[in-house]
Amino acid sequence: MTQKLKVPSTSRLVLEAAMPLYTSPLQQQYIEAIDFSETSRLHYELKRQYPLVIEMICLRKQSIRGMLRERIPEFAGQQVIMLGAGLDPLSLYLLENYPAQISRIIEVDNGYLEEKQRLYHDILPGDHIIRFAKCDITDTALLWSRLLENGYREAVPAIVIFEGVMHYLSNNAFLQLMHLFKTPYKKNQVLLDYALSEEEVPAKFLPYHQGVMRILEAYIGMPLNVNNRADMAGLLYQLDAILETAEPLYETEKKVTGSNHYFHAPGEGILEMVSFRI
């Protein structure tokens, strides 16, 4: 690898927050190919004013990995679809830990996908089960075409990973997207996180919650999509989905670390984790 890849501010924030998870050989090779030298106002402001964001991101990723561990043994040869895959090397983690249990991984994103593909090729030369589909995920007709081109098969059970994405979509766009993956026997599973609306946040954590949202919204130039728990239940009802997991971040922290050092009650931690069958 001759030149390291410079990444956007949001990607840098996420990758640096999750650095403790990237301990395996392939993931370390990937991270070593990323240029973290440039500073960014977003990264600086969040780490300085709201350092719990780092813990939040890391717990989110640990929760996704935990849900994958529970789901993957259920079916042989599953597909994994990563919508809004970003620059996280989750595919490498899956290859290292579940090489015989996954038939195909399709990463979908509209930015930095070619660069990520080149890094993966340097680390894993030759053909492997990871495919890349450059696409705006809200263009569902194009997305479906790209999935089929990259080997997606409706008859094969799939895990759909929707991590860190719902905040940037409307609920209607989310519903249209999820309809692509509906199956008669609900054999597909969706793993996601969503940002909480303020009525779900304890009073003592509310200023922190508002501060983080204010910085993020100023950076992206638009409001983030937030939902309360009833909103999420309503969305799943419209999809005729079966809820598997609804996990506040304080529960994730207790499950992962054995204690609650950062988050202590439902609504703390900006977001919550959900998985459902569809």
Backbone as CSV, one residue per row, in Angstrom:
resi,resn,N_x,N_y,N_z,CA_x,CA_y,CA_z,C_x,C_y,C_z
1,MET,0.850,-1.187,0.000,0.000,0.000,0.000,0.888,1.240,0.000
2,THR,0.774,2.056,-1.029,1.704,3.158,-1.201,1.194,4.457,-0.599
3,GLN,-0.086,4.730,-0.729,-0.623,5.994,-0.241,-1.824,5.731,0.653
4,LYS,-1.808,6.332,1.829,-2.898,6.101,2.762,-4.141,6.873,2.333
5,LEU,-5.295,6.339,2.700,-6.564,6.932,2.322,-6.996,7.970,3.348
6,LYS,-7.195,9.209,2.885,-7.747,10.250,3.747,-9.264,10.114,3.765
7,VAL,-9.836,10.258,4.948,-11.258,9.970,5.100,-12.010,11.206,5.580
8,PRO,-13.333,11.272,5.306,-14.126,12.413,5.780,-14.269,12.406,7.297
9,SER,-14.694,13.542,7.833,-14.725,13.734,9.286,-15.584,12.703,10.008
10,THR,-16.791,12.453,9.475,-17.675,11.509,10.161,-17.077,10.113,10.160
11,SER,-16.460,9.708,9.056,-15.842,8.384,8.987,-14.672,8.285,9.946
12,ARG,-13.894,9.348,10.021,-12.752,9.333,10.935,-13.231,9.190,12.376
13,LEU,-14.263,9.931,12.727,-14.800,9.857,14.085,-15.215,8.428,14.424
14,VAL,-15.942,7.783,13.510,-16.437,6.426,13.752,-15.288,5.434,13.831
15,LEU,-14.343,5.521,12.900,-13.224,4.577,12.888,-12.361,4.716,14.136
16,GLU,-12.084,5.949,14.538,-11.261,6.142,15.731,-11.989,5.678,16.995
17,ALA,-13.288,5.907,17.047,-14.050,5.472,18.220,-14.035,3.956,18.356
18,ALA,-14.079,3.273,17.221,-14.152,1.806,17.237,-12.786,1.137,17.197
19,MET,-11.728,1.903,17.304,-10.378,1.345,17.193,-10.124,0.162,18.130
20,PRO,-10.657,0.166,19.368,-10.412,-0.995,20.239,-10.955,-2.311,19.687
21,LEU,-11.881,-2.235,18.723,-12.454,-3.458,18.154,-11.616,-4.022,17.015
22,TYR,-10.746,-3.201,16.447,-10.018,-3.609,15.241,-8.695,-4.267,15.616
23,THR,-8.782,-5.421,16.233,-7.580,-6.076,16.753,-7.105,-7.241,15.899
24,SER,-7.924,-7.724,14.981,-7.542,-8.894,14.184,-6.582,-8.482,13.070
25,PRO,-5.846,-9.426,12.499,-4.836,-9.081,11.483,-5.390,-8.323,10.280
26,LEU,-6.493,-8.787,9.697,-7.029,-8.113,8.514,-7.525,-6.711,8.849
27,GLN,-8.219,-6.568,9.964,-8.716,-5.248,10.345,-7.569,-4.292,10.647
28,GLN,-6.510,-4.789,11.265,-5.358,-3.937,11.550,-4.677,-3.480,10.265
29,GLN,-4.550,-4.380,9.298,-3.976,-3.979,8.008,-4.811,-2.878,7.368
30,TYR,-6.107,-3.013,7.451,-7.003,-2.013,6.871,-6.837,-0.663,7.569
31,ILE,-6.860,-0.660,8.894,-6.747,0.588,9.649,-5.399,1.257,9.391
32,GLU,-4.357,0.462,9.237,-3.030,1.021,8.960,-2.976,1.731,7.611
33,ALA,-3.931,1.433,6.732,-3.970,2.074,5.414,-4.798,3.355,5.405
34,ILE,-5.334,3.743,6.564,-6.138,4.960,6.679,-5.278,6.087,7.233
35,ASP,-5.417,7.268,6.639,-4.690,8.453,7.091,-5.545,9.202,8.120
36,PHE,-5.100,9.185,9.368,-5.820,9.865,10.447,-5.147,11.186,10.836
37,SER,-4.256,11.683,9.990,-3.434,12.829,10.390,-4.189,14.153,10.350
38,GLU,-5.164,14.283,9.453,-5.853,15.564,9.313,-6.849,15.771,10.456
39,THR,-6.884,16.979,10.956,-7.847,17.312,12.002,-9.144,17.793,11.364
40,SER,-10.228,17.690,12.112,-11.511,18.198,11.628,-12.248,18.844,12.786
41,ARG,-13.022,19.870,12.469,-13.754,20.580,13.520,-14.772,19.658,14.190
42,LEU,-15.469,18.835,13.387,-16.463,17.922,13.953,-15.821,16.981,14.960
43,HIS,-14.741,16.363,14.547,-14.054,15.405,15.406,-13.565,16.094,16.679
44,TYR,-12.976,17.267,16.522,-12.429,17.994,17.664,-13.525,18.409,18.640
45,GLU,-14.617,18.984,18.112,-15.675,19.500,18.981,-16.361,18.380,19.756
46,LEU,-16.649,17.277,19.082,-17.335,16.191,19.774,-16.450,15.556,20.837
47,LYS,-15.186,15.323,20.506,-14.294,14.697,21.489,-14.041,15.626,22.676
48,ARG,-13.994,16.944,22.417,-13.710,17.897,23.490,-14.926,18.119,24.383
49,GLN,-16.088,18.332,23.761,-17.274,18.696,24.538,-18.117,17.496,24.970
50,TYR,-18.143,16.463,24.136,-19.056,15.345,24.379,-18.345,14.006,24.174
51,PRO,-17.387,13.699,25.025,-16.575,12.487,24.824,-17.366,11.186,24.908
52,LEU,-18.559,11.222,25.500,-19.359,9.994,25.559,-19.789,9.511,24.178
53,VAL,-19.716,10.396,23.178,-20.034,9.978,21.809,-19.115,8.840,21.376
54,ILE,-17.864,8.889,21.800,-16.913,7.833,21.457,-17.385,6.501,22.028
55,GLU,-17.818,6.505,23.282,-18.316,5.272,23.902,-19.590,4.801,23.214
56,MET,-20.440,5.738,22.841,-21.687,5.403,22.163,-21.420,4.661,20.859
57,ILE,-20.503,5.185,20.061,-20.192,4.562,18.775,-19.607,3.172,18.974
58,CYS,-18.711,3.056,19.924,-18.076,1.758,20.173,-19.102,0.731,20.652
59,LEU,-20.003,1.128,21.532,-21.041,0.216,22.005,-22.001,-0.159,20.884
60,ARG,-22.314,0.789,20.024,-23.174,0.491,18.875,-22.570,-0.621,18.029
61,LYS,-21.292,-0.505,17.757,-20.624,-1.512,16.935,-20.529,-2.852,17.656
62,GLN,-20.295,-2.819,18.954,-20.255,-4.070,19.708,-21.625,-4.738,19.743
63,SER,-22.677,-3.932,19.804,-24.027,-4.486,19.776,-24.306,-5.165,18.440
64,ILE,-23.920,-4.516,17.341,-24.114,-5.119,16.016,-23.369,-6.443,15.930
65,ARG,-22.154,-6.483,16.401,-21.377,-7.724,16.358,-22.015,-8.801,17.235
66,GLY,-22.550,-8.392,18.372,-23.232,-9.350,19.233,-24.470,-9.934,18.571
67,MET,-25.246,-9.091,17.902,-26.433,-9.582,17.206,-26.044,-10.499,16.051
68,LEU,-24.935,-10.201,15.385,-24.448,-11.085,14.324,-24.063,-12.450,14.885
69,ARG,-23.405,-12.460,16.017,-23.020,-13.743,16.636,-24.240,-14.609,16.929
70,GLU,-25.334,-13.971,17.333,-26.544,-14.725,17.644,-27.246,-15.209,16.381
71,ARG,-27.214,-14.417,15.327,-27.983,-14.728,14.123,-27.266,-15.705,13.194
72,ILE,-25.981,-15.550,12.997,-25.278,-16.302,11.959,-25.428,-17.815,12.100
73,PRO,-25.399,-18.394,13.305,-25.557,-19.853,13.386,-26.942,-20.373,12.990
74,GLU,-27.930,-19.502,12.830,-29.294,-19.957,12.577,-29.482,-20.544,11.186
75,PHE,-28.754,-20.028,10.192,-28.897,-20.499,8.815,-27.518,-20.682,8.200
76,ALA,-27.386,-21.713,7.376,-26.129,-21.912,6.649,-26.115,-21.037,5.401
77,GLY,-24.951,-20.500,5.074,-24.778,-19.774,3.816,-25.577,-18.504,3.679
78,GLN,-25.719,-17.753,4.773,-26.488,-16.514,4.704,-25.778,-15.431,3.890
79,GLN,-26.573,-14.498,3.390,-26.049,-13.282,2.777,-26.011,-12.180,3.837
80,VAL,-25.062,-11.275,3.697,-25.014,-10.094,4.558,-25.042,-8.871,3.654
81,ILE,-26.017,-8.007,3.878,-26.168,-6.781,3.093,-25.914,-5.601,4.018
82,MET,-24.923,-4.788,3.683,-24.586,-3.619,4.492,-25.034,-2.362,3.750
83,LEU,-26.097,-1.752,4.225,-26.638,-0.552,3.595,-26.023,0.679,4.244
84,GLY,-25.400,1.537,3.423,-24.644,2.645,3.988,-23.432,2.124,4.726
85,ALA,-22.668,1.270,4.059,-21.581,0.525,4.710,-20.481,1.421,5.247
86,GLY,-20.273,2.578,4.612,-19.211,3.464,5.067,-17.843,2.821,4.945
87,LEU,-16.924,3.241,5.802,-15.546,2.741,5.738,-15.230,1.726,6.835
88,ASP,-16.208,1.366,7.621,-15.975,0.382,8.681,-15.619,-0.980,8.073
89,PRO,-14.582,-1.656,8.592,-14.156,-2.940,8.021,-14.912,-4.138,8.588
90,LEU,-16.214,-4.020,8.732,-16.999,-5.110,9.303,-16.918,-6.372,8.450
91,SER,-16.827,-6.210,7.136,-16.718,-7.387,6.262,-15.481,-8.211,6.593
92,LEU,-14.387,-7.542,6.913,-13.161,-8.263,7.259,-13.357,-9.043,8.552
93,TYR,-14.036,-8.442,9.509,-14.364,-9.143,10.757,-15.180,-10.397,10.464
94,LEU,-16.159,-10.286,9.573,-16.995,-11.439,9.239,-16.191,-12.527,8.537
95,LEU,-15.313,-12.130,7.631,-14.480,-13.115,6.936,-13.572,-13.861,7.903
96,GLU,-13.066,-13.155,8.882,-12.148,-13.783,9.837,-12.869,-14.692,10.828
97,ASN,-14.111,-14.360,11.146,-14.811,-15.098,12.195,-15.846,-16.096,11.686
98,TYR,-16.402,-15.861,10.505,-17.463,-16.737,10.001,-17.241,-17.097,8.529
99,PRO,-16.052,-17.529,8.152,-15.761,-17.735,6.727,-16.618,-18.810,6.069
100,ALA,-17.060,-19.806,6.817,-17.818,-20.905,6.226,-19.327,-20.717,6.341
101,GLN,-19.769,-19.681,7.042,-21.201,-19.540,7.317,-21.872,-18.445,6.497
102,ILE,-21.089,-17.709,5.727,-21.629,-16.602,4.932,-21.336,-16.861,3.461
103,SER,-22.359,-16.758,2.628,-22.182,-17.020,1.197,-21.769,-15.775,0.424
104,ARG,-22.191,-14.618,0.899,-21.903,-13.385,0.164,-22.093,-12.186,1.074
105,ILE,-21.240,-11.192,0.892,-21.383,-9.904,1.571,-21.480,-8.835,0.492
106,ILE,-22.511,-8.016,0.555,-22.655,-6.910,-0.401,-22.647,-5.601,0.379
107,GLU,-21.626,-4.793,0.148,-21.535,-3.475,0.771,-22.116,-2.436,-0.184
108,VAL,-23.050,-1.647,0.316,-23.709,-0.625,-0.493,-23.431,0.744,0.106
109,ASP,-22.972,1.663,-0.731,-22.776,3.042,-0.288,-22.654,3.912,-1.528
110,ASN,-22.729,5.221,-1.302,-22.646,6.154,-2.428,-21.361,6.960,-2.409
111,GLY,-20.464,6.655,-1.486,-19.216,7.401,-1.402,-18.088,6.554,-0.870
112,TYR,-16.900,6.778,-1.369,-15.667,6.123,-0.919,-15.674,4.601,-1.121
113,LEU,-16.595,4.104,-1.943,-16.677,2.656,-2.103,-15.533,2.117,-2.958
114,GLU,-15.176,2.863,-4.020,-14.050,2.409,-4.850,-12.758,2.391,-4.050
115,GLU,-12.565,3.411,-3.213,-11.357,3.470,-2.394,-11.312,2.302,-1.402
116,LYS,-12.446,2.015,-0.801,-12.511,0.890,0.133,-12.263,-0.426,-0.593
117,GLN,-12.815,-0.554,-1.771,-12.617,-1.773,-2.558,-11.142,-1.983,-2.880
118,ARG,-10.442,-0.899,-3.197,-9.009,-1.020,-3.491,-8.232,-1.469,-2.254
119,LEU,-8.579,-0.916,-1.097,-7.907,-1.336,0.135,-8.166,-2.812,0.421
120,TYR,-9.396,-3.230,0.253,-9.715,-4.646,0.472,-8.940,-5.534,-0.500
121,HIS,-8.826,-5.078,-1.745,-8.096,-5.869,-2.746,-6.622,-5.992,-2.365
122,ASP,-6.054,-4.925,-1.823,-4.654,-4.991,-1.382,-4.485,-5.986,-0.235
123,ILE,-5.464,-6.015,0.654,-5.388,-6.900,1.814,-5.741,-8.335,1.439
124,LEU,-6.735,-8.483,0.563,-7.229,-9.804,0.150,-7.204,-9.908,-1.367
125,PRO,-6.040,-10.055,-1.971,-5.982,-10.144,-3.429,-6.732,-11.372,-3.935
126,GLY,-7.291,-11.243,-5.121,-8.056,-12.348,-5.686,-9.530,-12.235,-5.349
127,ASP,-10.290,-13.175,-5.837,-11.743,-13.143,-5.655,-12.114,-13.585,-4.245
128,HIS,-13.096,-12.930,-3.659,-13.631,-13.355,-2.370,-15.111,-13.011,-2.344
129,ILE,-15.764,-13.246,-1.230,-17.224,-13.151,-1.205,-17.736,-11.730,-1.023
130,ILE,-16.861,-10.751,-0.876,-17.302,-9.366,-0.687,-17.543,-8.715,-2.044
131,ARG,-18.712,-8.112,-2.192,-19.052,-7.358,-3.394,-19.378,-5.915,-2.991
132,PHE,-19.209,-5.002,-3.940,-19.425,-3.581,-3.668,-20.432,-3.024,-4.667
133,ALA,-21.460,-2.355,-4.164,-22.500,-1.782,-5.010,-22.615,-0.296,-4.706
134,LYS,-22.141,0.534,-5.627,-22.232,1.983,-5.419,-23.622,2.450,-5.805
135,CYS,-24.312,3.032,-4.832,-25.714,3.361,-5.067,-26.242,4.234,-3.941
136,ASP,-27.130,5.155,-4.285,-27.909,5.883,-3.289,-28.988,4.929,-2.781
137,ILE,-28.944,4.592,-1.504,-29.859,3.570,-1.011,-31.316,4.018,-1.033
138,THR,-31.576,5.318,-1.182,-32.965,5.773,-1.270,-33.537,5.584,-2.668
139,ASP,-32.693,5.306,-3.644,-33.153,4.965,-4.997,-33.382,3.459,-5.021
140,THR,-34.557,3.044,-4.585,-34.783,1.619,-4.346,-34.761,0.793,-5.627
141,ALA,-35.188,1.371,-6.745,-35.148,0.620,-8.007,-33.703,0.335,-8.410
142,LEU,-32.860,1.357,-8.327,-31.449,1.163,-8.661,-30.779,0.237,-7.651
143,LEU,-31.109,0.400,-6.379,-30.524,-0.462,-5.354,-30.848,-1.925,-5.629
144,TRP,-32.095,-2.207,-5.935,-32.481,-3.594,-6.206,-31.700,-4.154,-7.395
145,SER,-31.552,-3.340,-8.417,-30.775,-3.764,-9.584,-29.330,-4.053,-9.207
146,ARG,-28.729,-3.176,-8.404,-27.333,-3.363,-7.989,-27.180,-4.622,-7.123
147,LEU,-28.146,-4.860,-6.253,-28.076,-6.060,-5.416,-28.102,-7.321,-6.275
148,LEU,-29.014,-7.368,-7.231,-29.109,-8.546,-8.098,-27.848,-8.722,-8.933
149,GLU,-27.298,-7.616,-9.429,-26.056,-7.686,-10.205,-24.916,-8.280,-9.380
150,ASN,-24.955,-8.067,-8.089,-23.879,-8.525,-7.211,-24.200,-9.840,-6.506
151,GLY,-25.214,-10.530,-7.004,-25.461,-11.889,-6.545,-26.491,-12.066,-5.459
152,TYR,-27.216,-11.002,-5.111,-28.248,-11.156,-4.086,-29.320,-12.116,-4.570
153,ARG,-29.724,-13.027,-3.686,-30.738,-14.025,-4.018,-31.860,-13.959,-2.992
154,GLU,-33.066,-13.720,-3.477,-34.207,-13.568,-2.574,-34.483,-14.826,-1.758
155,ALA,-34.134,-15.987,-2.295,-34.446,-17.247,-1.621,-33.500,-17.562,-0.467
156,VAL,-32.388,-16.845,-0.389,-31.371,-17.131,0.624,-31.545,-16.170,1.798
157,PRO,-31.603,-16.672,3.033,-31.741,-15.777,4.191,-30.642,-14.714,4.224
158,ALA,-31.038,-13.511,4.612,-30.094,-12.387,4.610,-30.125,-11.655,5.942
159,ILE,-28.961,-11.139,6.304,-28.840,-10.205,7.418,-28.615,-8.828,6.808
160,VAL,-29.484,-7.892,7.114,-29.386,-6.531,6.578,-28.885,-5.624,7.697
161,ILE,-27.700,-5.068,7.507,-27.098,-4.197,8.521,-27.333,-2.744,8.117
162,PHE,-27.972,-2.006,9.015,-28.395,-0.632,8.747,-27.862,0.249,9.868
163,GLU,-26.561,0.195,10.059,-25.919,0.854,11.196,-25.564,2.302,10.879
164,GLY,-25.993,3.209,11.748,-25.619,4.608,11.603,-26.211,5.297,10.395
165,VAL,-27.338,4.799,9.903,-27.902,5.316,8.651,-29.275,5.944,8.844
166,MET,-30.074,5.388,9.725,-31.462,5.831,9.833,-31.577,7.298,10.216
167,HIS,-30.564,7.828,10.882,-30.580,9.235,11.302,-30.654,10.187,10.104
168,TYR,-30.223,9.716,8.930,-30.124,10.579,7.751,-31.266,10.368,6.761
169,LEU,-32.188,9.461,7.058,-33.308,9.173,6.161,-34.627,9.550,6.818
170,SER,-35.634,9.796,6.005,-36.984,9.944,6.543,-37.542,8.559,6.864
171,ASN,-38.562,8.531,7.692,-39.192,7.248,7.996,-39.838,6.630,6.760
172,ASN,-40.377,7.456,5.876,-40.959,6.925,4.640,-39.894,6.271,3.768
173,ALA,-38.735,6.912,3.671,-37.639,6.319,2.898,-37.192,5.004,3.530
174,PHE,-37.161,4.962,4.848,-36.810,3.729,5.551,-37.793,2.612,5.216
175,LEU,-39.087,2.912,5.247,-40.096,1.895,4.947,-39.959,1.380,3.519
176,GLN,-39.769,2.288,2.568,-39.606,1.865,1.176,-38.392,0.963,1.016
177,LEU,-37.330,1.305,1.702,-36.104,0.518,1.631,-36.312,-0.871,2.226
178,MET,-36.940,-0.940,3.381,-37.135,-2.226,4.050,-38.073,-3.146,3.276
179,HIS,-38.998,-2.562,2.522,-39.916,-3.393,1.739,-39.167,-4.263,0.725
180,LEU,-38.000,-3.843,0.306,-37.210,-4.653,-0.626,-36.836,-6.002,-0.023
181,PHE,-36.730,-6.060,1.293,-36.196,-7.252,1.948,-37.267,-8.085,2.651
182,LYS,-38.541,-7.725,2.456,-39.611,-8.506,3.055,-39.679,-9.894,2.419
183,THR,-39.933,-10.899,3.240,-40.040,-12.280,2.757,-41.303,-12.912,3.336
184,PRO,-41.870,-13.900,2.650,-43.114,-14.517,3.140,-42.973,-15.156,4.518
185,TYR,-41.793,-15.701,4.810,-41.620,-16.424,6.074,-40.700,-15.687,7.053
186,LYS,-40.478,-14.411,6.779,-39.685,-13.559,7.679,-38.328,-14.188,8.009
187,LYS,-37.615,-14.549,6.972,-36.308,-15.188,7.155,-35.153,-14.194,7.097
188,ASN,-35.427,-12.944,6.753,-34.382,-11.923,6.772,-34.410,-11.173,8.101
189,GLN,-33.230,-10.773,8.548,-33.144,-10.026,9.803,-32.444,-8.700,9.565
190,VAL,-33.010,-7.642,10.129,-32.455,-6.294,10.018,-31.874,-5.896,11.373
191,LEU,-30.649,-5.356,11.352,-29.981,-4.858,12.550,-29.765,-3.363,12.374
192,LEU,-30.211,-2.552,13.322,-30.064,-1.104,13.153,-29.992,-0.392,14.489
193,ASP,-29.617,0.880,14.393,-29.720,1.802,15.518,-30.528,3.003,15.060
194,TYR,-31.191,3.653,16.001,-31.931,4.872,15.661,-31.709,5.907,16.752
195,ALA,-31.787,7.172,16.371,-31.600,8.270,17.321,-32.910,8.549,18.048
196,LEU,-32.802,8.735,19.355,-33.981,8.955,20.192,-34.457,10.405,20.129
197,SER,-35.763,10.581,20.120,-36.322,11.923,20.267,-36.271,12.329,21.739
198,GLU,-36.379,13.616,21.993,-36.077,14.147,23.325,-37.009,13.637,24.416
199,GLU,-38.257,13.293,24.072,-39.171,12.848,25.129,-38.749,11.521,25.760
200,GLU,-37.845,10.799,25.104,-37.357,9.530,25.651,-36.094,9.703,26.504
201,VAL,-35.588,10.929,26.589,-34.292,11.160,27.231,-34.500,11.650,28.665
202,PRO,-33.847,11.038,29.663,-33.952,11.523,31.045,-33.493,12.971,31.163
203,ALA,-34.113,13.706,32.078,-33.840,15.140,32.210,-32.362,15.430,32.441
204,LYS,-31.695,14.623,33.242,-30.294,14.910,33.552,-29.367,14.684,32.358
205,PHE,-29.808,13.867,31.394,-28.977,13.608,30.216,-29.364,14.502,29.038
206,LEU,-30.492,15.198,29.166,-31.027,15.949,28.031,-30.074,17.021,27.502
207,PRO,-29.415,17.837,28.344,-28.482,18.829,27.787,-27.362,18.190,26.961
208,TYR,-26.878,17.056,27.408,-25.833,16.339,26.665,-26.381,15.884,25.310
209,HIS,-27.551,15.277,25.336,-28.219,14.810,24.116,-28.400,15.964,23.128
210,GLN,-28.920,17.077,23.627,-29.170,18.232,22.755,-27.876,18.794,22.186
211,GLY,-26.822,18.809,22.985,-25.546,19.332,22.517,-24.953,18.504,21.394
212,VAL,-25.006,17.190,21.535,-24.491,16.306,20.484,-25.295,16.481,19.203
213,MET,-26.608,16.497,19.332,-27.464,16.644,18.149,-27.215,17.981,17.463
214,ARG,-27.001,19.030,18.244,-26.771,20.359,17.676,-25.496,20.374,16.831
215,ILE,-24.432,19.771,17.326,-23.170,19.744,16.576,-23.313,18.913,15.303
216,LEU,-23.942,17.754,15.408,-24.093,16.890,14.238,-24.973,17.546,13.178
217,GLU,-26.060,18.157,13.605,-26.965,18.785,12.645,-26.324,19.996,11.987
218,ALA,-25.521,20.737,12.724,-24.802,21.869,12.129,-23.804,21.374,11.092
219,TYR,-23.194,20.235,11.358,-22.195,19.704,10.428,-22.838,19.218,9.132
220,ILE,-23.947,18.486,9.226,-24.551,17.939,8.008,-25.519,18.920,7.350
221,GLY,-25.885,19.992,8.058,-26.732,21.019,7.471,-28.197,20.656,7.376
222,MET,-28.657,19.738,8.200,-30.067,19.343,8.181,-30.403,18.652,9.499
223,PRO,-31.687,18.628,9.866,-32.070,17.916,11.094,-31.856,16.409,10.934
224,LEU,-31.486,15.766,12.012,-31.394,14.311,12.014,-32.779,13.710,12.254
225,ASN,-33.002,12.541,11.718,-34.256,11.835,11.955,-34.223,11.207,13.345
226,VAL,-35.164,11.589,14.186,-35.247,11.030,15.538,-36.616,10.380,15.715
227,ASN,-36.670,9.383,16.585,-37.917,8.665,16.833,-38.020,8.305,18.302
228,ASN,-39.256,8.210,18.787,-39.446,7.618,20.103,-39.740,6.129,19.926
229,ARG,-39.886,5.423,21.030,-40.065,3.971,20.937,-41.389,3.611,20.271
230,ALA,-42.414,4.428,20.502,-43.703,4.177,19.851,-43.593,4.362,18.340
231,ASP,-42.811,5.354,17.910,-42.576,5.545,16.476,-41.975,4.286,15.859
232,MET,-40.954,3.742,16.524,-40.291,2.549,15.997,-41.245,1.367,15.960
233,ALA,-42.049,1.217,17.000,-43.038,0.134,17.007,-44.016,0.292,15.847
234,GLY,-44.398,1.535,15.556,-45.301,1.790,14.443,-44.682,1.450,13.101
235,LEU,-43.408,1.757,12.935,-42.724,1.417,11.685,-42.662,-0.095,11.496
236,LEU,-42.353,-0.809,12.557,-42.293,-2.268,12.451,-43.677,-2.850,12.175
237,TYR,-44.704,-2.242,12.746,-46.075,-2.691,12.477,-46.411,-2.523,10.994
238,GLN,-46.010,-1.391,10.420,-46.278,-1.165,8.998,-45.543,-2.166,8.111
239,LEU,-44.412,-2.654,8.585,-43.644,-3.643,7.827,-44.078,-5.072,8.134
240,ASP,-45.015,-5.229,9.072,-45.411,-6.563,9.531,-44.180,-7.350,9.979
241,ALA,-43.298,-6.675,10.675,-42.037,-7.270,11.120,-42.196,-7.879,12.511
242,ILE,-41.303,-8.789,12.841,-41.268,-9.404,14.167,-40.071,-8.836,14.925
243,LEU,-40.346,-8.129,16.005,-39.273,-7.541,16.804,-38.476,-8.640,17.498
244,GLU,-37.160,-8.567,17.365,-36.270,-9.512,18.040,-35.581,-8.854,19.234
245,THR,-35.054,-7.649,19.009,-34.283,-6.955,20.038,-34.671,-5.488,20.071
246,ALA,-34.899,-4.956,21.259,-35.040,-3.513,21.469,-34.187,-3.202,22.689
247,GLU,-33.022,-2.640,22.449,-32.012,-2.559,23.507,-31.528,-1.130,23.722
248,PRO,-31.893,-0.511,24.857,-31.296,0.783,25.206,-29.784,0.634,25.372
249,LEU,-29.068,1.719,25.169,-27.613,1.626,25.167,-27.049,1.266,26.540
250,TYR,-27.765,1.610,27.607,-27.247,1.234,28.925,-27.274,-0.281,29.096
251,GLU,-28.241,-0.959,28.456,-28.270,-2.421,28.488,-27.129,-2.998,27.658
252,THR,-26.853,-2.371,26.529,-25.717,-2.803,25.712,-24.431,-2.707,26.509
253,GLU,-24.240,-1.573,27.196,-23.016,-1.398,27.983,-22.901,-2.462,29.067
254,LYS,-24.006,-2.736,29.765,-23.976,-3.754,30.833,-23.655,-5.130,30.247
255,LYS,-24.223,-5.437,29.097,-23.991,-6.731,28.456,-22.540,-6.876,28.006
256,VAL,-21.984,-5.801,27.456,-20.636,-5.857,26.886,-19.561,-5.788,27.958
257,THR,-19.751,-4.905,28.945,-18.680,-4.640,29.914,-18.940,-5.231,31.297
258,GLY,-20.192,-5.600,31.566,-20.523,-6.126,32.883,-20.925,-5.075,33.895
259,SER,-20.880,-3.798,33.509,-21.263,-2.724,34.432,-21.763,-1.531,33.628
260,ASN,-22.256,-0.524,34.330,-22.717,0.708,33.689,-21.865,1.870,34.173
261,HIS,-20.835,2.150,33.434,-19.922,3.233,33.781,-20.332,4.548,33.117
262,TYR,-20.863,4.475,31.880,-21.178,5.686,31.112,-22.680,5.965,31.038
263,PHE,-23.474,4.928,30.846,-24.914,5.099,30.645,-25.659,4.268,31.689
264,HIS,-26.685,4.882,32.309,-27.278,4.267,33.494,-28.786,4.073,33.415
265,ALA,-29.430,4.560,32.361,-30.887,4.468,32.303,-31.343,4.492,30.850
266,PRO,-32.551,3.988,30.572,-33.093,4.093,29.213,-33.108,5.544,28.751
267,GLY,-32.728,5.767,27.506,-32.718,7.117,26.948,-31.381,7.810,27.013
268,GLU,-30.462,7.301,27.824,-29.107,7.844,27.825,-28.313,7.179,26.697
269,GLY,-27.506,7.980,26.010,-26.668,7.411,24.962,-27.061,7.784,23.552
270,ILE,-28.021,8.692,23.378,-28.412,9.253,22.081,-29.222,8.272,21.238
271,LEU,-28.825,7.014,21.218,-29.462,6.055,20.315,-29.832,4.776,21.046
272,GLU,-30.624,3.942,20.356,-30.958,2.608,20.845,-30.839,1.608,19.699
273,MET,-30.680,0.343,20.068,-30.463,-0.723,19.098,-31.751,-1.519,18.898
274,VAL,-31.962,-1.945,17.657,-33.151,-2.732,17.319,-32.757,-3.802,16.312
275,SER,-33.348,-4.981,16.453,-33.274,-5.975,15.381,-34.661,-6.563,15.190
276,PHE,-34.977,-6.904,13.948,-36.295,-7.475,13.655,-36.223,-8.381,12.435
277,ARG,-37.178,-9.297,12.383,-37.305,-10.199,11.232,-38.344,-9.632,10.272
278,ILE,-38.088,-9.865,9.014,-38.937,-9.253,7.998,-39.121,-10.207,6.815
